[in-house]
Amino acid sequence: MARIVRCDRSRPFLIQVGGQNVAICACGLSKNKPYCDGTHKITRDEEPEKLYAYDDQRNRSVVQVKDEEGNAVNLPSETLAD
């Protein structure tokens, strides 16, 4: 089943493992998950009120979610604090 996963964070989580800094992907776009590959940089100019989708080549499209009757759905604005 396909899913839309909302990722509002535009930078990685930095953690320490065995005395080394490790960047964990938080944007959902890394091709090296769970590690950050820097792809979050392409999300910096996203508008906060829009929903975006990225294809395998990291091309971005604006997405409009509609209900069963074809009416536009406004998504909730809650976000995970950075």
N, C-alpha and C positions, 0 to 999 in steps of 0.2 A: 504494500500500500504506500502511495506517495504521501508525503507530509509537507506542510509549510512550517518551517521552524523560524521563529522570530529571534534574531540576534541583534540586540541594540548596542552592544559594546563594540567600539572601533579600535581596540588595542588589546594585546594579550594579557593574560594573568601571568605575573612573574612569581615563580616559586624557587625555593632552594632545595636541591636534592644532592646529598652527599657533598655539600660545600660548593656546589656549582649552581649558578643561576640558570633556570630553564624557563622559556617562554611557552605558555600553553595557549593554543588558539581559542579565542573567544568570539571571533566574528563568524565562524562557521565555514569560511572559504578556503582554509589551508588545504593543500594537496598532500600535506605531510602530518595529518592529524595523529595524535593530539597536539603536536608541536606547531608553533607559529612559523610560517614561511614568509611573513611580511605582506601577504595579500590584503590584510586589513587596510593598507594605505589607499586602496582604490575606493574605500567606503567613505572617506573623509568629506566628500562633497555631497553626500546624501542629505536630502531634506527630511527633517524629523517627522513630518506628517505623512510621508509617503512610504509605501511598502515596495521593496525592490526584490527582484529575482535575478540570479546570476546563472548563466549556463556553464558548461564544462570549460569553455574558453574564457570564462570570466567576463563575458559581455553582460551588461546590466540592462534590465527592462523594468519599467514601472508596472506594478500589478494592481488591478482593481478587483477586489473580492466581491462576489455577488451571491445572494441567497438563491433558493430554489426557484423563486419567481422572477429572477433577473434584476432584483433591486440591489443597488450598491450597499455594501455593508461597511460601516465605519468600525475599524478595529480599535480595541481598547488601547489607551495610551500608557498603561503601566509599563515601567521599565525596571530593569535590574540596575541598581546604582553602581556606577563605576568604581 
